[in-house]
Amino acid sequence: MHRIVGLDVGAQALRLVVLESGFRGFRVLRAQSVAMPARDPMAPPQPERIKAALGELGLELGQDAVAVSLPGTLVASHLFTLPFTDTRRIEQVLPAEVEGAIPFEIDEVVWDHAVLSQANGKSEVLVGVVRRPALKAWLEALAAAGIDPRIVTFGPLALAAAGERGFLDGVATPAADEAAAAVGPASSCLMIDAEPERADLVLLHEGKAELCRSLSPASAAAWEAAAQSREGLDKLLGPLVRDLKITLRGHGKRAQRALPPGRILLAGALGQLPAAAARLAGELSAPAAPLALSAAAAQLPEGSSPAHEVALAFGLALRAQQPRGGLNFRKGDFAFTRDFSQVRRHAARLVGAAAILLLLALVLGVARVSSLGRQMRDYDDALCAATRRTLGRCVSDYRQAVSQLSGSSSKAAGIPRVGAADVLAEVIAHLPEGALPQLEEVEVSTTSVRLKGTLDGYGALDPLVSALKTDKCFGEIKPPRTEKLPREGNKVSFGLDFAYTCSGEAPGGA
């Protein structure tokens, strides 16, 4: 069992979720938040503020795996649709796509990608890009606070983790549940995490994130005004609703299906804002409520902060628990190196273990060589006995035995090496899949092949002949005899004759 920490360093609060992870899953040990003074969201976090917040929470990170996210204002996200699903091709094509989408040289940024979905031979790939100086400043500030994160990712993608793994509960109020029942089962869900200096959205469709992006955030003053008056709430939510509608409309055209989503889940300070859920539900025509986790899937311990408040920290912890295939800016010069330092500490033990393994491998190799030697002697004895019965003398060399058994004076000379069925199988195996002919007559012997049939046009002849020539056992294939079939459209009649040279028989043999 080991601990994983999702750390959400916000403008006004530090939130964390601690998981204890094992082979059978995980359990939530802590889910808490603590207030911090406001700061400039474009500036890196101040180490002393983080140290004070961690001290107030009484948390020592030690060797824990830590995951954090960069502010959306520092990360540029791009969604690419690629016409293939092969992982290697995606990795080969993406650098050119990214370089064409950013106004910087690709050496000036750090980027990574995550495949959101693959269907119908296409891949939807999310790419996050951050300037190298900004990433360096954040990592240095976190290091000064005693934090060496294993994962530095894109906030909206981490927020989606709870939904992708089935940990989200239904809409969390009775009124919203009635509204959801009225519109039927929700196939999609919109998650909105908003607070001062941050606004992220995730659109989940059938349990998979298909849209992850950051929106224009509002200032702390706007949030204070929204908490005090209806006018302030309208000024705060107006731009947010406008951005949401534009984003959903654009994505609806891209996905070629109608939106809005079936339900809306609110996280962060937005989930605590009075009347925000009702306003968003009316504007987007979908039931809305603060985000809640399924108690059966992910139960928070007693005394924890509300699930909607620590939603991003919970998603970060889930990303760290299953990092494979996720977006992580810790790569190249910024790669996580603490694992290597721990390996160096245990170098002596590793060297000793390697020496023991080498010795065991040597003993195993000697035993296998000895066993192979005994098997070779047994094979020689068996070959000697067989040749003595057939040839009248012992021949222990396999090649000499085969040569003498195949000679004209041998009792085995009349036994063919291959049959006509073997030759036919070899012919069929080399017919091209993209231009399969319709065979009408097939004459096959152990020395020759004759084919007659029809093809869809003259263009299918070259692939057929080329495919047959790839077999080294087929002799020279002369240009086929062809004839256009006037009443069969583009159909062409053909005839092919060639020798089969691997039977060891002279032409004309049976």
Secondary structure, 3 states (H helix, E strand, C coil): CEEEEEEEECCCEEEEEEEEEECCEEEEEEEEEEECCCCCCCCCCCHHHHHHHHHHHCCCCCCCEEEEEECCCCEEEEEEEECCCCHHHHHHHHHHHHHHHCCCCHHHEEEEEEEEEEECCEEEEEEEEEEHHHHHHHHHHHHHCCCCCCEEEEHHHHHCHHHHCCCECCCCCHHHHHHHHHHCCCCEEEEEEEECCEEEEEEEECCEEEEEEECCCCCHHHHHHHHHCHHHHHHHHHHHHHHHHHHHHHHHHHHCCCCCCCEEEEEHHHHHCCCHHHHHHHHHCCCEEECCECCCCCCCCCCCCCCCCCHHHHHHHHHHHCCCCCCCCCCHHHCCCHHHHHHHHCHHHHHHHHHHHHHHHHHHHHHHHHHHHHHHHHHHHHHHHHHHHHHCCCCCCHHHHHHHHCCCCCCCCCCCCCCHHHHHHHHHHCCCHHHCCEEEEEEECCCEEEEEEEEECHHHHHHHHHHHHCCCCECCCCCCEEEECCCCCCEEEEEEEEEECCCCCCCCCC
